[in-house]
Amino acid sequence: MSLTWFDWSIILILFILMISMVFLSKSLMKSVSDFLATGRTGGRYIISMFHGTAALGAITVVGALEQNYNAGFNSRWWEMPTAVILVTISVTGWVVYRFRRTRALTMAQFFEMRYSRAFRIFAGMLAFLSGIVNMIIFPAVSARFFIYFCGLPEIGYLGPYSLTYILTTAVIVLVPLYFIFTGGHIAVMFTDFIQGVFVNIVFVIIVILLLVNIGWSDIGEALKSSPPGQSLINPFEASKVQDFNPWFFFIGMFGLIYTKLSWQGNSSFNIAAKNAHEAKMADVLTNWRLVPQWGLFLVIVPIIAYTVFHHEHYKAIADSINTMLAGIAPADQSQLRVPMVLNQLLPVGIKGAFAAIMLAAAITCHNTYMHSWGSIFIQDVVMPLRNKPFEPKEHLKYLKLSILFVGITIFILSILFHQTEKIFLFLNISGAIFVGGSGAVIIGGLYWRRGTTSAAWAAMIVGALTASLNILLNQMIPDFPINGQWGWFMAMIFSSIVYFLVSLVGSHNRTNFDSLLHRGIYKVKDDAVTGSDEVVKGWKVLAPTREFTKGDRFIYWATTGWTATWVVVFIVGTLFYFLVRPFTDDQWMGFWKIYTYVFLTASVIVTIWFTIGGVKNLREMIKALRSNIRDNKDDGFVEKNKD
């Protein structure tokens, strides 16, 4: 079904709103620091929303819908203990807090400060190449979504490629490029904020409408019909689920700790924070920001789609969708199955609203990632090789040219590349070219004085080779037994072992952490927050420090309480299942019904809360950008060469 004029008008209104924010950002961008990090003016709510929307591109939505169509409710069960990891990471400021205190504009700049300039250049180039490989499927996946969901007409072919597909892909790349060129990172944050506000509102409305129209009894009947060993409601009977079984989520839990801030595609949210404490609080708030998106919409919608395809009441809809998708590659069918269910079920207006936020998601994700990869090439490869900083205007020119190169490259490769793995599997393994080794290098660099430069080189090389080999084998060998998730895990483990062993046998010149983290006599006045020099050890790292205001403490305890509740549910449910008696499918469905309505209620509260907080932060950011005095030397160049 094609969109109506009313649906298209909603898309146009949101697009115009984003354009107006881009024009505003142009007048506020006055320095390299503004272009790279919004002048470090971000408050906690806008940083948290920016982080979420930067990572929630159209490709992420499609990938998550694809994943949970195969995994069902089980994904949420195995992700419950993940909440402990997320909250612990947040309240301790794991990696985030210390990295922000270094005042580095990119992770590779930190690598020069901690290791050497040569390693910074190598890591910057590796991050740049890994990012481009990772991003080559972004425009293609997004383009296919819009072509099928919006019913865009075919207008001819250029060789084997549809002109509609080529033009749609081009638009998805060109619009974000325009946004970046106009307002730099300020435009990125402003447009991500607009998406963040509307995405939660639309997601909540869609879930409510679908639950009203698709009966819970029908959902239960469809889910209970899954084959043995592939249950979508009983997480302990899902060992035969392809790709997205319990091991997929266990590896993801380990990756949460290991790769914190490793992935450079959306790391700029952290450096844009006002100070390290605001970065930490943004991370705490992320636990709530995830509720409407990952806890509700991206779980419930694919389950309803599964119901449509597996319940006789909806056979006509399923047959219609299968007919539309017939003739395209199996990987493409897997990506489009759930979006096309929404196309059939959503009413006029809501369908346009969903398409609008998907367009915003495509734009914001692309401008965030292209900004990151293009900036990294100039900041961490070209500038260190020059051995001297650029003049401000020259610096901005080369940053824009680099970002343009990224856009052109991913446009061409996206059309030519043939994707064989599911979206999330490909994203994980392609990202592991960099993050497979960088996690060990970052954690060791921030927390272990004995970590050496040789160890950093060895870990990064081992991680890149392990991930690259897995990608190559999956392309060359059909049904290769080690998928992208396991390849990522192997890269993380091998790199960690190598970093530890090489550091032990290397030189033991200990790093001056006070200087690295700007503590004590090295403190930077603009970053100062009451209690920020407090050294906390042992179990106290899990408690609020003196930096926390009364409001911060309330948020902390609310976050901890919410997390603890679901962890208790997970532990009690698991022990009862194995020690007392297994739950029936009907009992599981009763539990998932309670879960759904609890998360729906929480999503409504979070949407209102973050909208109010985000608007307040946006006003503060605009005011600061209008009045701040810029330091043109704050451009990411490191004066002292450790080589």
C-alpha positions in Angstrom: 0.0 0.0 0.0 1.3 3.4 -0.9 1.2 6.4 1.4 -1.6 9.0 1.1 -1.1 12.7 0.7 -1.8 13.1 4.4 1.0 10.7 5.3 3.4 12.5 3.0 2.4 15.8 4.6 3.4 14.5 8.0 6.8 13.5 6.6 7.2 16.9 5.1 6.4 18.7 8.3 9.0 16.8 10.3 11.6 17.3 7.6 10.9 21.1 7.5 11.3 21.2 11.3 14.7 19.4 11.0 15.8 21.8 8.3 14.9 24.8 10.5 17.1 23.4 13.3 19.9 23.0 10.8 19.7 26.7 9.8 19.8 27.6 13.5 22.9 25.5 14.0 24.7 27.3 11.2 24.6 30.7 13.0 25.9 29.0 16.2 28.9 27.1 14.8 32.0 29.3 15.2 35.0 27.0 15.8 36.5 23.6 15.2 35.4 22.5 18.7 31.8 23.5 17.7 32.0 21.5 14.5 33.5 18.4 16.3 31.8 18.5 19.7 29.1 21.2 19.9 31.5 23.3 22.0 31.1 20.9 24.9 27.7 22.4 25.8 25.5 19.3 26.1 23.3 18.6 29.1 22.4 15.1 30.3 19.0 14.7 28.7 20.0 16.0 25.2 23.2 13.9 25.4 21.3 10.8 26.3 18.7 11.4 23.6 21.5 12.1 21.1 23.2 8.9 22.0 20.0 6.9 21.6 18.9 8.4 18.3 22.4 8.3 16.8 22.4 4.6 17.4 18.8 4.2 16.4 19.0 4.7 12.7 16.6 3.3 10.2 19.0 0.3 9.7 19.0 -0.3 13.5 15.2 -0.3 13.6 15.0 -2.7 10.7 17.8 -4.9 12.2 16.1 -5.0 15.6 12.8 -5.9 14.1 14.5 -8.7 12.1 16.2 -10.0 15.3 13.2 -10.1 17.5 11.0 -11.6 14.8 13.3 -14.6 15.1 14.0 -14.4 18.9 10.5 -13.3 20.2 10.1 -12.5 23.8 13.3 -14.5 24.7 15.5 -11.5 23.8 14.0 -9.6 26.7 14.5 -12.4 29.2 18.2 -12.8 28.4 18.6 -9.0 28.4 17.2 -8.6 31.9 20.5 -9.3 33.6 22.1 -7.0 31.1 20.3 -4.2 33.0 22.7 -4.8 35.9 25.6 -4.3 33.6 24.1 -1.1 32.1 23.4 0.4 35.5 26.7 -0.6 37.0 28.5 0.9 33.9 26.4 4.1 34.3 26.7 4.8 38.0 30.4 4.0 38.1 31.1 6.1 35.0 32.9 3.1 33.5 35.2 4.4 30.7 32.8 7.4 30.0 33.9 9.4 33.1 37.6 9.0 32.7 37.6 9.5 29.0 35.7 12.8 29.3 38.2 13.9 31.8 41.0 13.5 29.3 39.3 16.2 27.2 40.2 14.2 24.1 38.0 15.1 21.0 38.4 11.5 19.6 39.3 8.2 21.0 42.5 8.1 18.9 43.5 11.4 20.3 43.4 9.7 23.7 45.5 6.9 22.2 48.3 9.5 21.4 48.0 11.0 24.9 48.3 7.5 26.5 50.4 5.6 24.0 52.1 7.3 21.0 51.4 9.4 18.0 52.2 6.5 15.6 49.6 4.3 17.4 47.1 7.1 17.1 47.5 7.3 13.4 47.2 3.5 13.1 44.1 3.4 15.3 42.6 6.3 13.5 43.0 4.7 10.1 41.7 1.4 11.4 38.6 3.1 12.9 38.1 4.9 9.7 38.2 1.8 7.5 36.2 -0.3 10.0 33.5 2.4 10.1 33.2 2.5 6.3 33.0 -1.3 6.0 30.4 -1.3 8.8 28.4 1.5 7.1 28.2 0.2 3.6 24.9 -1.5 4.2 23.3 1.6 5.9 22.0 3.4 2.8 21.0 0.2 1.0 18.9 -1.2 3.9 17.3 2.3 4.5 16.5 2.7 0.8 14.8 -0.7 0.5 12.7 0.1 3.5 11.4 3.4 2.0 10.9 1.9 -1.5 8.7 -0.9 -0.1 7.0 0.8 2.8 6.2 4.0 0.9 5.4 2.2 -2.3 7.8 4.3 -4.4 7.3 3.5 -8.1 10.1 2.0 -10.3 11.3 4.5 -12.9 13.8 2.4 -14.9 17.1 0.6 -14.5 20.8 1.4 -14.8 22.2 -2.0 -15.6 21.1 -4.5 -12.9 20.2 -1.6 -10.5 16.8 0.1 -10.2 17.0 3.8 -10.7 14.5 4.2 -7.8 16.9 2.3 -5.6 19.9 4.4 -6.7 18.1 7.7 -6.3 16.7 6.8 -2.9 20.1 5.7 -1.7 21.6 9.0 -3.0 19.0 11.1 -1.1 19.6 9.2 2.1 23.3 10.1 1.8 23.0 13.7 0.4 20.6 15.1 2.9 22.8 14.2 5.9 25.8 15.6 4.1 24.0 18.9 3.7 23.1 19.0 7.4 26.7 18.3 8.4 28.1 20.9 6.0 25.7 23.5 7.3 26.0 23.1 11.1 28.6 20.5 11.9 28.1 18.6 15.1 25.6 21.2 16.3 23.3 20.3 13.4 23.9 16.6 14.2 22.8 17.0 17.9 19.8 19.3 17.0 18.4 16.9 14.4 19.0 13.9 16.6 17.1 15.7 19.4 14.1 16.3 17.1 14.1 12.6 16.2 14.5 11.6 19.8 11.4 13.5 20.9 9.1 12.2 18.1 10.4 8.7 17.9 9.3 7.8 21.5 5.9 9.4 21.0 5.2 7.6 17.7 6.5 4.3 19.1 4.2 4.4 22.0 1.2 5.3 19.9 1.9 2.4 17.4 2.2 -0.2 20.2 -1.1 0.9 21.7 -2.9 0.7 18.3 -1.4 -2.7 17.5 -2.3 -4.2 20.9 -5.9 -2.9 20.5 -6.3 -4.4 17.0 -4.4 -7.7 17.5 -5.8 -9.8 20.3 -3.5 -11.1 23.0 -5.1 -14.6 22.6 -4.1 -14.5 18.9 -0.5 -13.5 19.8 -0.3 -16.4 22.3 -1.7 -19.0 19.8 0.8 -17.9 17.1 3.8 -17.9 19.4 3.0 -21.2 20.9 3.0 -22.8 17.5 6.8 -22.4 17.0 8.8 -25.7 16.5 10.4 -27.6 19.4 13.6 -26.0 20.6 12.7 -22.7 18.9 10.2 -21.3 21.4 9.6 -17.5 21.2 8.1 -17.3 24.7 10.1 -19.8 26.8 13.7 -18.7 26.9 14.8 -22.1 28.2 13.5 -23.8 25.1 15.2 -21.7 22.5 18.5 -23.4 21.9 17.7 -24.2 18.3 16.8 -20.6 17.3 19.1 -19.7 14.4 21.6 -16.9 15.2 19.6 -15.2 17.9 19.8 -17.9 20.6 20.9 -17.3 24.3 24.5 -17.3 23.3 24.0 -14.3 21.1 22.8 -12.3 24.1 25.5 -13.6 26.5 28.2 -12.4 24.0 26.3 -9.1 23.9 26.5 -8.7 27.7 30.3 -9.2 27.6 30.5 -6.7 24.7 28.7 -4.0 26.7 31.5 -3.9 29.2 34.4 -4.5 26.8 33.4 -2.1 24.1 32.3 0.9 26.1 33.1 4.0 24.0 35.1 1.7 21.6 32.7 2.3 18.7 33.6 5.7 17.3 30.5 6.1 15.1 28.5 7.7 17.9 31.1 8.4 20.5 30.9 12.2 19.9 27.9 12.2 22.3 30.3 11.9 25.2 32.8 14.6 24.2 29.9 17.0 23.7 28.9 16.9 27.4 29.4 20.0 29.6 31.7 18.0 31.9 32.4 14.4 33.0 29.6 14.3 35.6 27.0 15.3 32.9 28.4 12.6 30.7 27.9 10.1 33.6 24.4 11.2 34.3 23.5 11.0 30.6 24.7 7.4 30.7 22.5 6.7 33.8 19.5 8.2 32.0 20.2 6.0 29.0 18.7 3.1 31.1 15.4 4.9 31.0 15.7 6.2 27.4 16.0 2.6 26.2 12.5 1.7 27.7 10.2 2.9 24.9 12.5 1.8 22.1 14.3 -1.4 23.0 12.1 -2.5 25.8 8.7 -2.0 24.1 8.5 -1.1 20.4 11.3 -3.2 19.0 10.0 -6.2 21.0 6.2 -6.0 20.6 6.1 -5.0 17.0 8.0 -8.0 15.6 6.0 -10.3 17.8 2.8 -8.9 16.3 4.3 -9.4 12.9 5.1 -13.0 13.7 1.4 -13.4 14.7 0.3 -12.0 11.3 2.4 -14.5 9.5 1.5 -17.5 11.7 -2.2 -17.1 12.6 -5.0 -18.0 10.3 -7.0 -14.9 11.2 -4.4 -12.8 9.3 -3.7 -15.1 6.4 -4.9 -12.6 3.8 -2.5 -10.0 5.0 0.4 -12.4 5.2 -0.3 -13.6 1.6 -0.4 -10.1 0.4 3.0 -9.3 1.9 4.5 -12.5 0.6 3.4 -11.6 -2.9 4.9 -8.1 -2.7 8.2 -9.5 -1.4 8.4 -12.5 -3.8 11.4 -12.4 -6.1 13.8 -10.5 -3.9 16.8 -12.0 -2.1 16.1 -13.9 1.1 18.2 -11.5 3.2 16.1 -8.6 1.9 12.9 -10.4 2.6 14.0 -11.0 6.2 14.6 -7.3 6.6 11.3 -6.1 5.1 8.9 -8.6 6.6 8.1 -6.7 9.8 8.0 -3.2 8.2 5.5 -4.5 5.6 3.2 -5.7 8.4 3.2 -2.2 9.8 2.4 -0.9 6.3 -0.7 -3.1 6.3 -1.9 -2.6 9.8 -1.3 1.1 10.6 -4.0 3.7 9.8 -3.5 6.7 7.7 -1.5 9.4 9.5 0.2 7.0 11.9 1.7 5.2 8.9 3.1 8.6 7.7 4.3 9.4 11.2 6.3 6.1 11.3 7.7 6.8 7.8 8.6 10.3 9.1 10.6 9.1 12.1 12.3 6.4 10.0 13.4 9.2 7.6 14.6 11.2 10.6 16.3 8.1 11.9 18.1 7.5 8.6 19.2 11.1 8.4 20.4 11.4 12.0 22.2 8.1 12.0 23.9 8.8 8.7 25.0 12.3 9.6 26.3 11.1 13.0 28.3 8.3 11.5 29.6 10.2 8.5 30.6 13.1 10.7 32.5 10.7 13.0 34.4 8.8 10.3 35.2 11.9 8.3 36.4 13.7 11.4 38.5 10.8 12.6 40.4 10.6 9.3 41.4 14.3 9.6 41.8 14.4 13.4 43.6 11.1 13.9 45.4 10.4 10.6 46.1 13.6 8.6 46.7 16.0 11.5 49.1 13.8 13.4 51.0 13.1 10.2 51.3 16.8 9.5 52.8 17.2 13.0 51.2 20.6 13.3 47.7 21.9 13.7 45.6 23.4 10.9 44.4 27.0 10.7 40.7 27.0 11.8 39.2 27.7 8.3 41.5 25.3 6.7 40.7 22.7 9.4 37.0 23.0 8.7 37.5 22.7 5.0 39.4 19.4 5.2 36.9 18.0 7.7 34.1 18.7 5.3 36.0 17.2 2.3 36.8 14.1 4.4 33.1 13.7 5.3 32.1 14.1 1.7 34.6 11.3 0.7 32.9 9.1 3.3 29.4 9.9 1.9 30.5 9.1 -1.7 32.2 5.9 -0.7 29.4 4.4 1.2 26.9 5.4 -1.5 28.9 3.5 -4.2 29.7 0.5 -2.0 26.2 0.2 -0.6 24.8 -0.3 -4.1 27.5 -2.8 -5.1 27.9 -4.9 -1.8 25.9 -8.1 -1.5 24.9 -8.7 2.1 24.6 -12.4 3.2 24.3 -12.2 7.0 21.5 -10.7 9.1 21.9 -7.0 9.8 23.1 -7.2 13.4 25.5 -10.1 12.7 27.2 -8.1 9.9 27.3 -4.9 12.0 28.9 -6.7 14.9 31.6 -8.4 13.0 32.4 -5.4 10.7 32.6 -3.1 13.7 34.9 -5.7 15.4 37.7 -4.8 12.9 38.2 -1.9 15.3 36.4 -2.6 18.5 37.7 -6.2 18.7 41.0 -4.7 19.9 40.2 -1.2 21.0 38.2 -2.3 24.0 41.4 -3.8 25.6 43.4 -0.8 24.6 40.9 1.7 26.0 40.3 -0.1 29.3 43.9 -0.8 29.8 44.8 2.8 28.9 42.3 4.3 31.3 42.6 1.9 34.3 46.0 0.1 34.2 49.2 2.1 34.7 51.3 -0.8 33.4 49.5 -1.0 30.0 52.2 -0.5 27.3 52.3 0.9 23.8 53.5 -2.5 22.4 50.5 -4.2 24.0 48.2 -1.7 22.4 49.6 -2.4 18.9 49.5 -6.1 19.4 45.9 -6.1 20.7 44.6 -3.9 17.9 46.3 -5.9 15.2 45.0 -9.3 16.6 41.4 -7.9 16.9 41.4 -6.6 13.3 42.8 -9.7 11.8 40.4 -12.0 13.6 37.4 -10.0 12.6 38.5 -9.5 9.0 39.1 -13.3 8.6 35.6 -14.0 9.8 34.1 -11.6 7.3 36.1 -13.1 4.5 35.2 -16.7 5.3 31.5 -15.8 5.7 31.6 -14.3 2.2 33.5 -17.2 0.6 32.0 -20.2 2.4 28.2 -20.7 2.4 26.8 -21.5 5.8 30.2 -20.9 7.5 29.7 -22.2 11.1 31.1 -19.1 12.9 28.7 -16.2 12.5 29.5 -12.6 13.1 28.5 -12.6 16.8 31.0 -15.4 17.6 33.6 -13.8 15.4 33.3 -10.6 17.4 33.6 -12.5 20.7 36.8 -14.3 19.5 38.3 -10.9 18.5 37.6 -9.5 22.0 39.0 -12.5 23.8 42.1 -12.8 21.7 42.9 -9.1 21.9 42.5 -9.0 25.7 44.8 -11.9 26.3 47.4 -10.4 24.0 47.2 -6.9 25.7 47.6 -8.4 29.1 50.5 -10.7 28.3 52.5 -8.1 26.2 52.1 -5.5 28.9 53.4 -7.9 31.6 56.6 -8.6 29.6 57.1 -5.0 28.5 58.6 -1.9 30.1 56.8 -0.8 33.3 56.9 3.0 33.1 53.8 4.0 34.9 51.4 6.6 33.4 50.8 9.8 35.4 47.0 9.5 35.7 46.6 12.8 37.4 48.0 14.5 34.3 46.1 12.3 31.9 42.7 12.8 33.7 43.3 16.5 34.6 43.1 15.9 38.4 44.7 17.8 41.2 47.2 20.4 40.0 46.2 19.6 36.4 42.5 20.3 36.9 40.7 22.3 34.1 38.5 25.1 35.5 35.7 24.7 32.9 35.3 21.0 33.8 35.2 21.4 37.6 32.3 20.0 39.5 32.0 19.8 43.3 33.5 16.5 44.4 35.0 15.6 41.0 38.4 15.0 42.5 37.1 12.5 45.0 38.9 9.2 44.6 36.4 6.4 45.2 37.4 2.8 45.6 35.9 -0.6 46.4 32.1 -1.0 46.7 31.6 2.7 47.0 32.0 3.0 43.2 28.4 1.8 43.0 27.1 4.6 45.3 26.4 8.2 44.4 29.5 10.4 45.0 29.6 14.1 46.2 29.1 15.2 42.6 25.5 13.9 42.8 22.8 16.5 43.7 19.6 15.5 45.4 17.9 15.2 41.9 20.8 13.1 40.7 20.4 10.8 43.7 16.7 10.4 43.0 17.4 9.4 39.4 20.1 7.0 40.6 17.9 5.3 43.1 15.0 5.1 40.7 17.2 3.6 38.1 18.7 1.1 40.5 15.2 0.1 41.8 13.8 -0.4 38.3 16.8 -2.5 37.4 16.8 -4.5 40.6 13.2 -5.4 40.1 13.8 -7.0 36.7 17.0 -8.7 37.9 15.0 -10.3 40.8 12.4 -11.4 38.3 15.1 -13.0 36.2 16.8 -14.8 39.1 13.6 -16.0 40.8 12.1 -17.1 37.5 15.2 -19.0 36.5 15.6 -20.8 39.9 11.9 -21.7 40.1 12.0 -23.0 36.5 14.9 -25.4 37.2 14.5 -26.2 40.9 10.7 -26.4 41.3 8.9 -26.9 38.1 9.0 -25.6 34.5 6.4 -23.0 33.5 3.7 -23.8 30.9 3.4 -21.8 27.7 0.2 -20.2 29.1 2.1 -19.1 32.2 4.8 -17.6 30.1 2.3 -15.7 28.0 0.7 -14.4 31.2 4.1 -13.1 32.4 4.8 -11.5 29.0 1.4 -9.7 29.1 2.2 -8.2 32.5 5.7 -7.2 31.1 4.2 -5.5 28.1 1.8 -3.3 30.0 4.4 -2.4 32.6 6.8 -1.3 29.9 4.0 0.5 28.1 3.2 2.5 31.2 6.9 3.3 31.9 7.3 4.3 28.2 4.6 7.0 28.5 6.3 8.4 31.6 9.7 8.4 30.1 8.5 10.0 26.9 7.0 13.0 28.8 10.0 13.2 31.2 12.7 13.2 28.5 10.9 15.6 26.3 10.7 18.2 29.1 14.3 17.6 30.1 15.5 17.7 26.5 13.8 20.9 25.7 15.4 22.5 28.8 18.9 21.3 27.8 18.4 22.5 24.2 17.6 26.0 25.4 20.7 26.0 27.7 22.9 24.7 24.8 21.7 27.4 22.4 22.3 30.1 25.1 25.8 28.7 25.8 26.8 28.5 22.1 25.7 32.1 21.6 27.8 33.5 24.5 30.8 31.1 24.9 34.3 32.4 24.1 36.0 30.0 21.7 39.5 28.7 22.1 40.9 28.0 18.6 43.6 25.8 20.1 41.0 23.3 21.2 41.2 21.4 18.0 42.4 17.9 19.0 46.1 18.5 18.3 48.5 17.0 20.9 51.5 19.2 21.3 53.9 16.6 22.9 55.0 13.7 20.8 55.6 10.6 22.9 57.4 8.7 20.1 
